[in-house]
Each structure stands twice: as C-alpha cells, then as structure tokens.
C-alpha cells in the first residue's frame, strides 16, 4: 500500500482526498481474484527522455 501511495495519480489528487485513498485501494484489490490473496506483482514502467546539448 505504501508503494501505491507514491504514484503520480495519488500524489496529484487534492489533499482532502488522499487520506481515503488507501482504504479505497484495499477494497478494490480485495475485490479482484488476482490480488485478493495478498501479495502480487505490480509492474513498474519508467519513461525516459534523453537530450543532448548542441
């Protein structure tokens, strides 16, 4: 749950909504068979932009 709290979608939401996010995320994860048993793999994607000075 701590990792999910660091995602841009959570960090970008209004501060008044953030405290309820962990409970909503837990409920969502518990309702799905692939995540209901506890641990699961959370794929991470990183985008990189490379630039050179001319």
Contact map, one row per residue, 1 for C-alpha under 8 A:
111110000000000000000100110000000000000000000000000000
111111000000000000000000000000000000000000000000000000
111111100000000000000000000000000000000000000000000000
111111100100000000000000000000000000000000000000000000
111111100110000000000100000000000000000000000000000000
011111110110000000000000000000000000000000000000000000
001111111110000000000000000000000000000000000000000000
000001111111000000000000000000000000000000000000000000
000000111111100000000000000000000000000000000000000000
000111111111100001001000000000000000000000000000000000
000011111111100001000000000000000000000000000000000000
000000011111110000000000000000000000000000000000000000
000000001111111011000000000000000000000000000000000000
000000000001111111000000000000000000000000000000000000
000000000000111111100000000000000000000000000000000000
000000000000011111100000000000000000000000000000000000
000000000000111111111000000000000000000000000000000000
000000000110111111111100000000000000000000000000000000
000000000000001111111100000000000000000000000000000000
000000000000000011111111000000000000000000000000000000
000000000100000011111111100000000000000000000000000000
100010000000000001111111110000000000000000000000000000
000000000000000000011111111000000000000000000000000000
000000000000000000011111111100000000000000000000000000
100000000000000000001111111110000000000000000000000000
100000000000000000000111111111000000000000000000000000
000000000000000000000011111111100000000000000000000000
000000000000000000000001111111110000000000000000000000
000000000000000000000000111111110011000000000000000000
000000000000000000000000011111111011100000000000000000
000000000000000000000000001111111011000000000000000000
000000000000000000000000000111111111000000000000000000
000000000000000000000000000001111111100000000000000000
000000000000000000000000000000011111100100000000000000
000000000000000000000000000011111111111100000000000000
000000000000000000000000000011111111110000000000000000
000000000000000000000000000001001111111000000000000000
000000000000000000000000000000000011111100000000000000
000000000000000000000000000000000010111110000000000000
000000000000000000000000000000000110011111000000000000
000000000000000000000000000000000000001111100000000000
000000000000000000000000000000000000000111110000000000
000000000000000000000000000000000000000011111000000000
000000000000000000000000000000000000000001111100000000
000000000000000000000000000000000000000000111110000000
000000000000000000000000000000000000000000011111000000
000000000000000000000000000000000000000000001111100000
000000000000000000000000000000000000000000000111110000
000000000000000000000000000000000000000000000011111000
000000000000000000000000000000000000000000000001111100
000000000000000000000000000000000000000000000000111110
000000000000000000000000000000000000000000000000011111
000000000000000000000000000000000000000000000000001111
000000000000000000000000000000000000000000000000000111
